[in-house]
Amino acid sequence: MRKNQAYLILFMAMLAVGWAAIFIRWCEGLHPLLISFYRMAWAAVIILPFSLSRPRKIFSGIAIRDLLIMLAVGLVLALHFASWITSLFYTSVASSTVIVTTQPIYVVILTVIFTSEKVGKLSIFAILIALAGAVIVGWGDMQFTREYIIGDLLALVGAICAAVYIFIGRIVRQRVENTAYIQIVYGSSAVFLLFMVLIFADFKMAFSFRFHIWLFLLGLVPTAFGHTLYNWALKRIRAYIVGTSILGEPLGASVYAWLIFGEIPTLTTYIGALFIFSGIAALFYSERKNIA
């Protein structure tokens, strides 16, 4: 795998995941846990035909330990989406997305503590530049009311869960084929979210058909396509590099909101975009030898 191809795939994943906030916004009126469940359920269903096409080759040889770890990752992913999507109904899209994309910090911390992988000074500097850009993008939309603070705290929980999801995924993906990994993780995540819906909300399917369309697209574009590409990359690229590339999500969401909702980007969006792209480019350059 050439490093340029790996970078291109990360860029495609970033563009796809940026649609999540847009589709969620179009689902306003549905309970956030219900949105989270349908997102993961649709993603698991979309991946299923690929899993069933060669089940023996895909699922054979998976150790019980890895299976249990993947189920745990599914729970972490469920908590990530439940907390983050709920945060979007309390705080602004920009604030929530910026906070949830601080997860590279926690990925780096986990990498330093639990692995032998060394994080270079240039890489750390590049991550900080990209993080600064993400903060700048959302700064003009941040508020400090009670509801916004609750939403921001939920987004922070989502960020920590995302970091754990990426970090553990990097380890397990060295041993488990990508289709098997995402099928088990997405499927178990949907099951955990269904339990959350039954406990904290009302499960229902009888709502507007347009909501079903947005939920399907939420499962298809940012999840079955975007997150699957991120998981594919985890076998070949260090976890904190993949995590940092996700910082492009708030920028993508801002661009899509401009094109679709007519929300004109502020000056801070352009400045933040410069920081984000500079940081990601610097990180890719500093880690160019670590692409498998």
GULUMMI-152357 format. One line per field, with one value per residue (C-alpha): residue number from 1; residue in three letters; x, y negated, z negated. Coordinates in pm, 1 decimal, decimal comma, padded with zeros to 6 digits. Each point is the difference from the previous one (the first is absolute). Example, Ala and Ser with C-alpha at 12.3 -4.5 7.8 and 13.67 -1.06 7.14 Angstrom:
REM residues 2
resi <- c(1:2)
resn <- c(ALA:SER)
xx <- c(01230,0:00137,0)
yy <- c(00450,0:-00344,0)
zz <- c(-00780,0:00066,0)
//
This chain:
REM residues 292
resi <- c(1:2:3:4:5:6:7:8:9:10:11:12:13:14:15:16:17:18:19:20:21:22:23:24:25:26:27:28:29:30:31:32:33:34:35:36:37:38:39:40:41:42:43:44:45:46:47:48:49:50:51:52:53:54:55:56:57:58:59:60:61:62:63:64:65:66:67:68:69:70:71:72:73:74:75:76:77:78:79:80:81:82:83:84:85:86:87:88:89:90:91:92:93:94:95:96:97:98:99:100:101:102:103:104:105:106:107:108:109:110:111:112:113:114:115:116:117:118:119:120:121:122:123:124:125:126:127:128:129:130:131:132:133:134:135:136:137:138:139:140:141:142:143:144:145:146:147:148:149:150:151:152:153:154:155:156:157:158:159:160:161:162:163:164:165:166:167:168:169:170:171:172:173:174:175:176:177:178:179:180:181:182:183:184:185:186:187:188:189:190:191:192:193:194:195:196:197:198:199:200:201:202:203:204:205:206:207:208:209:210:211:212:213:214:215:216:217:218:219:220:221:222:223:224:225:226:227:228:229:230:231:232:233:234:235:236:237:238:239:240:241:242:243:244:245:246:247:248:249:250:251:252:253:254:255:256:257:258:259:260:261:262:263:264:265:266:267:268:269:270:271:272:273:274:275:276:277:278:279:280:281:282:283:284:285:286:287:288:289:290:291:292)
resn <- c(MET:ARG:LYS:ASN:GLN:ALA:TYR:LEU:ILE:LEU:PHE:MET:ALA:MET:LEU:ALA:VAL:GLY:TRP:ALA:ALA:ILE:PHE:ILE:ARG:TRP:CYS:GLU:GLY:LEU:HIS:PRO:LEU:LEU:ILE:SER:PHE:TYR:ARG:MET:ALA:TRP:ALA:ALA:VAL:ILE:ILE:LEU:PRO:PHE:SER:LEU:SER:ARG:PRO:ARG:LYS:ILE:PHE:SER:GLY:ILE:ALA:ILE:ARG:ASP:LEU:LEU:ILE:MET:LEU:ALA:VAL:GLY:LEU:VAL:LEU:ALA:LEU:HIS:PHE:ALA:SER:TRP:ILE:THR:SER:LEU:PHE:TYR:THR:SER:VAL:ALA:SER:SER:THR:VAL:ILE:VAL:THR:THR:GLN:PRO:ILE:TYR:VAL:VAL:ILE:LEU:THR:VAL:ILE:PHE:THR:SER:GLU:LYS:VAL:GLY:LYS:LEU:SER:ILE:PHE:ALA:ILE:LEU:ILE:ALA:LEU:ALA:GLY:ALA:VAL:ILE:VAL:GLY:TRP:GLY:ASP:MET:GLN:PHE:THR:ARG:GLU:TYR:ILE:ILE:GLY:ASP:LEU:LEU:ALA:LEU:VAL:GLY:ALA:ILE:CYS:ALA:ALA:VAL:TYR:ILE:PHE:ILE:GLY:ARG:ILE:VAL:ARG:GLN:ARG:VAL:GLU:ASN:THR:ALA:TYR:ILE:GLN:ILE:VAL:TYR:GLY:SER:SER:ALA:VAL:PHE:LEU:LEU:PHE:MET:VAL:LEU:ILE:PHE:ALA:ASP:PHE:LYS:MET:ALA:PHE:SER:PHE:ARG:PHE:HIS:ILE:TRP:LEU:PHE:LEU:LEU:GLY:LEU:VAL:PRO:THR:ALA:PHE:GLY:HIS:THR:LEU:TYR:ASN:TRP:ALA:LEU:LYS:ARG:ILE:ARG:ALA:TYR:ILE:VAL:GLY:THR:SER:ILE:LEU:GLY:GLU:PRO:LEU:GLY:ALA:SER:VAL:TYR:ALA:TRP:LEU:ILE:PHE:GLY:GLU:ILE:PRO:THR:LEU:THR:THR:TYR:ILE:GLY:ALA:LEU:PHE:ILE:PHE:SER:GLY:ILE:ALA:ALA:LEU:PHE:TYR:SER:GLU:ARG:LYS:ASN:ILE:ALA)
xx <- c(00000,0:00151,1:-00010,7:-00173,4:-00284,6:-00035,1:-00016,8:-00260,3:-00216,7:00023,1:-00104,1:-00300,7:-00097,7:00023,3:-00231,2:-00252,4:-00007,8:-00053,5:-00356,0:-00100,2:-00095,8:-00205,2:-00206,6:-00048,3:-00123,8:-00255,9:-00121,2:-00085,4:-00311,7:00114,8:00156,7:00381,4:00034,1:-00242,3:00208,0:00314,7:-00161,1:-00124,0:00337,2:00184,4:-00277,5:-00003,6:00380,0:00001,1:-00268,6:00185,3:00322,6:-00179,1:-00002,0:00378,6:00036,6:-00227,1:00174,6:00292,6:-00079,1:00252,6:00291,2:-00110,5:-00095,1:00217,6:00287,3:-00135,3:00114,5:-00250,5:00210,8:-00024,6:-00373,7:-00051,9:00218,4:-00204,7:-00322,9:00151,6:00097,7:-00361,1:-00112,7:00252,4:-00116,0:-00362,9:00089,3:00186,4:-00296,5:-00256,1:00189,1:00109,1:-00332,3:-00180,4:00242,7:-00112,7:-00342,9:00148,4:00288,9:00087,5:00115,0:00332,5:00067,9:-00098,5:00200,4:00307,1:-00004,1:-00056,8:00292,9:00240,4:00031,5:00350,8:00129,7:-00133,9:00116,7:00354,3:-00018,1:-00119,4:00268,7:00278,6:-00124,7:-00097,1:00217,0:00361,9:-00078,5:00184,8:-00165,4:00249,9:00014,8:-00094,8:-00304,5:-00113,2:00047,9:-00200,2:-00284,6:-00011,0:-00017,2:-00291,8:-00175,9:00044,1:-00165,9:-00296,4:-00044,3:00017,3:-00268,0:-00243,9:00100,4:-00244,9:-00290,7:00087,1:-00227,7:00006,2:-00363,1:-00103,2:-00130,0:00312,9:00223,8:-00196,4:00036,2:00371,1:00053,6:-00187,7:00220,0:00306,6:-00122,6:-00043,7:00358,1:00144,5:-00206,3:00111,4:00364,0:-00042,2:-00182,8:00282,2:00280,1:-00136,0:-00098,0:00362,6:00103,8:-00276,2:00016,6:00350,6:-00157,8:-00356,4:-00114,5:-00170,6:-00340,8:-00023,7:00111,6:-00251,9:-00284,5:00045,5:00069,0:-00284,5:-00243,4:00077,4:-00009,8:-00351,2:-00110,7:00138,6:-00168,7:-00330,0:00019,9:00065,7:-00303,3:-00224,0:00118,4:00017,7:-00226,3:-00280,9:00087,1:-00206,4:00001,7:-00316,3:00138,5:00028,6:00145,3:00250,4:00147,7:00052,0:00188,6:00227,5:00063,2:00090,1:00240,2:00143,5:00074,4:00134,7:00218,8:00177,8:-00018,4:00002,0:00227,0:00185,2:00060,9:00074,8:00279,1:00138,4:-00004,1:00170,1:00271,5:00058,5:00186,5:00242,6:00028,0:00064,3:-00314,9:00079,3:00052,4:-00343,0:-00143,2:00151,6:-00138,5:-00347,4:00062,6:-00107,4:-00357,0:-00106,3:00142,8:-00189,3:-00320,1:00039,9:00046,0:-00302,5:-00211,1:00102,7:-00095,2:-00325,2:-00133,4:00155,3:00196,7:00284,7:00332,9:00147,7:00354,7:00092,8:-00103,3:00249,6:00276,1:-00076,7:-00000,9:00350,9:00117,8:-00174,6:00137,0:00346,7:00002,0:-00124,8:00244,8:00288,8:-00103,2:-00021,0:00342,0:00158,6:-00153,3:00047,5:00226,8:-00263,5:-00242,2:-00014,5)
yy <- c(00000,0:-00331,0:-00276,8:-00235,4:00250,9:00027,9:-00378,9:-00017,1:00256,8:-00199,3:-00312,5:00181,7:00122,2:-00354,9:-00130,8:00277,3:-00035,3:-00375,4:00076,0:00145,8:-00330,2:-00098,6:00320,6:-00017,8:-00356,7:00113,9:00258,9:-00267,2:00110,2:00357,7:00107,9:-00011,9:00358,0:00115,6:-00180,8:00166,4:00344,3:-00033,7:-00135,3:00309,8:00242,7:-00122,5:00010,7:00361,8:00095,4:-00172,3:00186,1:00336,5:00106,5:-00042,9:00211,5:00276,2:00014,0:00196,2:00063,7:00280,0:-00205,2:-00314,0:00140,2:00308,9:-00009,8:-00277,9:00066,9:-00018,2:-00274,3:-00212,9:00064,0:-00122,3:-00304,5:-00083,1:00026,6:-00241,7:-00231,8:00018,4:-00118,9:-00285,5:-00100,6:00008,4:-00230,8:-00228,1:-00044,6:-00017,5:-00278,1:-00192,1:00007,4:-00098,4:-00292,1:-00138,3:-00068,6:-00202,7:-00190,6:-00129,2:00228,6:-00182,4:00016,9:00365,9:00103,4:-00194,1:00152,1:00355,2:-00035,2:-00067,9:00378,6:00003,4:-00133,9:00305,4:00234,4:-00134,7:00040,7:00360,5:00067,8:-00129,6:00187,9:00336,1:00054,5:-00014,0:-00237,4:-00328,5:-00328,5:-00247,6:-00366,8:-00109,0:00228,5:-00142,1:-00354,8:00084,5:00145,9:-00314,5:-00218,7:00203,8:-00009,0:-00377,3:-00020,8:00208,8:-00231,1:-00307,9:00143,2:00041,2:-00297,6:-00248,4:00235,5:00090,3:-00111,5:00053,3:00050,7:00295,6:00201,5:-00070,4:00111,7:00327,3:00051,1:-00075,7:00249,9:00266,2:-00076,4:00041,5:00346,6:00073,0:-00110,6:00229,4:00294,7:-00071,8:00003,9:00338,1:00130,9:-00108,2:00112,7:00351,2:00030,2:-00058,0:00300,3:00242,4:-00085,2:00146,5:00341,6:-00023,4:-00056,2:-00337,4:00128,3:00235,7:-00275,4:-00260,8:00252,7:00109,8:-00350,8:-00170,3:00283,0:00013,7:-00378,6:00003,5:00259,3:-00204,4:-00311,9:00188,0:00082,9:-00369,1:-00097,1:00249,0:-00131,5:-00375,5:-00062,1:00153,2:00230,4:-00076,3:00035,3:-00198,6:-00339,1:-00205,2:00179,3:-00280,5:00083,4:00358,7:-00134,5:-00219,1:00283,0:00236,9:-00256,0:-00058,7:00371,1:00012,8:-00305,0:-00097,9:00345,3:00294,8:-00196,7:-00260,2:00188,5:00319,8:-00177,4:-00125,2:00356,0:00122,8:-00260,3:00102,9:00312,5:-00202,8:-00334,8:-00092,1:-00067,3:-00363,5:-00076,5:00140,2:-00185,5:-00329,6:00034,5:00000,3:-00364,0:-00080,7:00095,8:-00337,0:-00173,3:00232,3:-00046,6:-00378,3:00014,4:00228,5:-00227,1:-00294,2:00180,9:00153,0:-00236,4:-00320,5:-00045,4:-00219,1:00096,6:-00264,3:-00130,9:00235,3:00295,2:-00097,1:-00063,4:00326,7:00185,9:-00123,5:00126,5:00337,1:00072,3:-00122,6:00220,6:00309,5:-00052,6:-00045,3:00314,7:00205,3:-00128,0:00078,1:00349,2:00085,5:00294,0:00160,7:00095,1:00375,9)
zz <- c(00000,0:00107,3:-00258,5:00245,3:00037,1:-00376,7:-00031,9:00277,8:-00178,8:-00322,9:00190,4:00150,1:-00347,3:-00133,6:00274,9:-00066,6:-00379,5:00033,9:00118,8:-00338,5:-00164,3:00308,5:00006,0:-00378,1:00030,8:00256,8:-00255,1:-00257,4:-00185,5:-00053,1:-00329,0:00026,5:-00128,8:00268,9:00263,3:-00136,7:00011,8:00357,0:00109,3:-00122,6:00093,6:00359,9:00013,8:-00121,5:00254,5:00285,6:-00084,0:-00042,3:00370,3:00013,1:-00314,8:00128,6:00339,4:-00151,1:-00366,4:-00057,9:00127,3:-00183,4:-00340,3:-00032,3:-00244,0:-00220,1:-00355,0:-00285,5:-00156,3:00315,1:00024,2:-00355,8:00069,6:00311,1:-00199,9:-00252,8:00286,4:00119,3:-00344,0:00005,0:00349,0:-00118,6:-00290,6:00241,3:00232,9:-00282,8:-00179,0:00310,0:00186,1:-00321,0:-00038,5:00336,4:-00151,4:-00287,0:00151,7:00345,9:00279,7:00017,0:-00375,1:-00024,5:00305,2:-00110,8:-00348,9:00122,7:00239,1:-00286,9:-00019,3:00159,5:-00332,5:-00182,6:00275,7:-00037,5:-00378,8:00035,3:00261,3:-00223,7:-00309,7:00148,7:00309,0:00101,5:00287,5:-00039,3:00085,3:00145,6:-00098,9:00351,7:-00008,4:-00334,3:00131,5:00314,4:-00208,3:-00214,8:00313,1:00136,6:-00339,0:-00013,7:00341,8:-00118,5:-00300,4:00223,5:00233,2:-00288,1:-00212,0:00150,8:-00067,0:-00359,6:-00283,4:-00374,3:-00104,5:-00216,5:00297,8:00201,2:-00287,2:-00029,4:00373,9:-00010,9:-00284,1:00197,0:00301,3:-00223,9:-00103,6:00369,2:00066,8:-00266,7:00125,0:00357,6:-00111,8:-00169,5:00308,9:00232,2:-00231,2:-00061,6:00365,8:00099,5:-00214,7:00098,6:00370,6:00012,3:-00058,7:00136,4:00359,5:00049,5:00113,6:-00298,4:-00235,0:00113,3:00026,1:-00360,6:-00132,6:00189,2:-00075,2:-00372,4:-00018,1:00148,5:-00258,2:-00289,6:00136,0:00029,9:-00371,4:-00072,3:00208,3:-00182,1:-00338,8:00060,8:00300,6:00205,4:00288,7:00307,3:00375,8:00070,9:00094,2:00315,9:00303,0:00050,0:-00340,6:00116,9:00303,0:-00213,9:-00247,6:00282,6:00147,6:-00349,3:-00021,0:00356,0:00061,3:-00323,0:-00162,1:00240,7:00234,6:-00208,7:-00324,8:00189,7:00188,0:-00331,1:-00135,3:00316,7:-00051,2:-00363,0:00110,6:00209,6:-00175,4:-00360,9:-00203,5:-00080,7:00370,7:00083,5:-00298,4:00108,7:00353,2:-00157,8:-00094,0:00354,7:-00095,3:-00148,2:00304,4:00234,0:-00200,2:00022,7:00377,7:00045,4:-00225,7:00219,5:00322,6:-00130,4:-00265,7:00127,8:-00322,8:00122,3:-00162,4:-00228,2:00021,4:-00285,3:00218,6:00268,4:-00253,6:-00178,6:00332,2:00069,1:-00339,0:00040,2:00345,9:-00098,9:-00309,3:00181,6:00287,1:-00245,7:-00189,1:00319,1:00103,6:-00337,7:-00005,7:00366,4:-00087,5:-00222,7:00278,8:00046,5)
//
